[in-house]
Amino acid sequence: MRLDLARLRRMDWPLAFAASTLLAFGLAAIYSVALSRPESDFLNVKKQLLAAAAGFAAFLFAARGNYRLLRNW
């Protein structure tokens, strides 16, 4: 996979920053709750990280495609 600088320049950086910030705050909140429980195994934090990774992978997959092809479908 080669790095396409033109795509990086056209990326919506404020939207990416907002999504990353919301993810960070959500993870911090879940981690804070997990810390307050003495018997916590941080399972909810792990599940949230896994879901974030799956969402990021889906984003990369969708970003590589040509969305204009969906117009004919």
N, C-alpha and C positions, 0 to 999 in steps of 0.2 A: 504494500500500500504506500503510494507516494504522497508526499505532503503537497497539497494544492494551496498555494499562498493566496490565489485570487478568491477561493472560497472562504479562507480565514478572514480576509478583509471585508467580505460581504456579510459575515456572520453578525447576527443581532447581539452584540456584546452586552447591552443593558439587560436584555432578557436572560441571557446566560448568567450574568451576575446575580440577578434577582432570584433565579431558580437555585443557584448554588447557595445563596444566603439563606433562603428558606430551608433548604436541605440541612445546612449547618445548624440552624436554630432548632429544627426538629430533632436532629440527632443529639444535640446538647440537652434538650428537654427530656428525651427518653433516657439518656445516660444519667441525668440528674436523678430521675425517679429510680433507676436501677441502683444508684449509689445509696439511696436512702433505705433500701431494703437489705437487711443483713444476709439473707439467704439467697440473694440474687445471683444468677448465673449469666446475666447480661444477654439472655436469649432474645429479648425484644430488640436490643441494640444490634445484634447480629442479623436478625431478620430484616431490620430496616436497612442495614448496609447492603445486604443481599438484594433487596428490592431496588435500592438506588443503583446498584451496579447493573441489574437487569434493565432498568429504565434507561440508563446511559447507553447500554449496548443496543437497545431498541432505537434510541435516538440516532446513534451512529449509522445503524442499518438504514433507517428511513432517510437520513440526510444524504446518503450516497445515491439514492434512487432519483429518478426523474419524475417529479410529481406531476408534470404536464401530461404524462401518459395516462394518468387516472381520469383525465377529462373525457377521454373516449370510452371509458368503461362504464 
